[in-house]
């Protein structure tokens, strides 16, 4: 399924169901640009954290971020809630830890589904989506989007209060 098809399906669902917040994962801005062409509600873009690939740097282009912020897009650039510090621990001490087990379990539905859950939680933690309300969240693998879900995210500190209501689309 193409990024464009994921966005079309997600926007259609959001409009038909009165959902005014879409969370989108975007590394370079390509998926964000496509979503902005189709959706005029509240858009929250979750990027990779600073230092994800290169220490001290964010992959998302600074000028592009400023351009979309001027259009009202909110950005979340932070440690990923389903890896972050725990991955740092497992990289040093080896092994698998509880949050990584959760992430791996969500990947059973596809990497984009896991990313969609993660990004929605991060957007709630940042205060950019309303508490207790459904949002549409889009995720992929770093090379475009492949999943769209309807989710009521819980805060990271109450991660198990998160509810995935519907998978709009995901890879087969």
C-alpha positions in Angstrom: 0.0 0.0 0.0 1.4 3.4 -0.9 1.8 6.4 1.3 -0.8 8.3 -0.8 -3.3 5.5 -0.4 -2.8 5.3 3.4 -3.3 9.0 3.6 -6.4 9.0 1.5 -8.0 6.1 3.5 -7.1 7.9 6.8 -8.4 11.3 5.8 -11.6 9.7 4.5 -12.1 7.9 7.8 -11.3 11.0 9.9 -13.8 13.2 7.9 -16.6 10.6 8.0 -16.2 10.1 11.7 -15.6 13.7 12.9 -12.0 13.1 13.9 -10.0 16.4 13.7 -6.5 15.2 14.8 -4.2 13.2 12.6 -0.7 12.2 13.9 1.8 11.3 11.3 5.3 9.9 11.5 7.7 11.7 9.1 11.5 11.5 8.8 12.1 13.8 5.9 8.8 15.6 5.4 7.5 13.7 2.4 4.6 12.0 4.2 3.8 15.2 6.1 3.6 17.2 2.8 1.2 14.6 1.3 -1.0 14.6 4.4 -1.2 18.5 4.3 -2.4 18.3 0.7 -5.4 16.2 1.8 -6.3 17.2 5.4 -7.0 20.6 6.8 -7.6 19.6 10.5 -5.0 19.4 13.3 -1.8 17.7 12.2 0.9 16.5 14.6 4.1 15.4 13.0 6.4 13.0 15.0 10.0 13.0 13.9 13.0 10.9 14.9 14.7 12.3 18.0 17.8 14.4 17.8 20.8 12.1 17.5 18.8 9.2 16.0 21.4 8.7 13.3 23.9 11.5 13.9 24.7 12.9 17.3 23.4 16.4 17.7 21.4 16.4 14.5 17.7 15.9 13.6 17.0 14.3 10.3 13.9 16.4 9.7 15.0 19.5 7.7 15.0 22.6 9.9 13.7 25.0 7.2 10.9 22.6 6.3 9.9 22.3 9.9 9.6 26.1 10.2 7.5 26.2 7.0 5.0 23.7 8.3 5.0 25.2 11.8 3.9 28.5 10.2 1.0 26.5 8.6 -0.1 25.3 12.1 1.5 21.8 12.1 2.7 20.8 15.6 6.0 18.8 15.9 7.1 16.2 18.4 10.8 15.5 18.4 11.7 13.3 21.4 12.8 9.9 22.5 10.5 7.3 21.1 8.1 6.0 23.8 8.5 2.4 22.8 12.3 2.4 22.8 14.1 5.4 24.1 16.2 4.8 27.2 15.2 1.2 27.4 17.0 0.5 24.1 20.1 2.2 25.5 20.0 -0.2 28.4 19.5 -3.3 26.3 22.3 -2.2 23.9 24.7 -2.1 26.8 23.5 -5.0 29.0 22.0 -7.2 26.2 18.6 -8.8 26.5 15.1 -7.8 26.0 13.1 -5.5 28.4 9.3 -5.0 28.9 8.8 -1.9 26.6 10.8 -3.6 23.8 8.5 -6.7 24.2 5.5 -4.4 23.8 7.0 -2.8 20.7 7.9 -6.2 19.2 4.4 -7.5 19.9 2.8 -4.5 18.1 5.2 -5.2 15.1 3.2 -8.4 14.7 0.6 -6.1 13.1 3.3 -4.4 11.0 6.0 -1.9 11.8 3.7 1.0 10.8 1.1 -0.1 13.3 3.7 0.0 16.1 4.8 3.4 15.0 1.2 4.7 14.9 0.6 3.6 18.5 4.0 5.1 19.6 3.5 8.4 17.8 -0.1 8.9 19.2 1.2 8.4 22.7 4.0 10.8 22.1 1.6 13.4 20.7 -0.6 13.0 23.8 2.4 13.4 26.1 3.3 16.6 24.3 -0.2 18.0 24.8 -1.0 18.1 21.1 -3.9 15.7 21.0 -6.9 15.9 23.3 -6.9 13.5 26.3 -9.6 10.8 26.0 -10.4 11.4 22.4 -9.9 9.3 19.3 -7.3 10.4 16.8 -6.1 8.9 13.6 -2.4 7.9 13.6 -0.2 7.1 10.6 3.1 5.1 10.7 5.5 3.4 8.5 9.1 2.1 8.3 11.1 5.3 7.6 10.4 4.9 3.9 6.8 6.1 3.7 3.6 5.2 5.4 2.0 1.8 5.4 -0.6 1.9 8.3 -3.4 4.0 9.7 -5.1 3.4 13.0 -7.8 4.9 15.1 -6.6 5.2 18.6 -7.3 6.8 22.0 -3.8 7.2 23.3 -2.9 6.9 27.0 0.0 8.9 28.5 3.3 7.0 28.4 3.1 6.6 32.2 -0.2 4.9 31.8 0.6 3.2 28.5 -1.9 0.3 29.0 -4.8 2.7 29.0 -4.2 3.2 25.3 -7.0 1.8 23.1 -6.7 0.9 19.5 -10.2 1.1 18.1 -9.7 0.3 14.4 -6.9 -0.5 12.0 -7.9 1.5 8.9 -5.2 -0.1 6.8 -1.9 -2.0 7.2 0.3 -4.2 5.1 -0.9 -7.7 4.4 
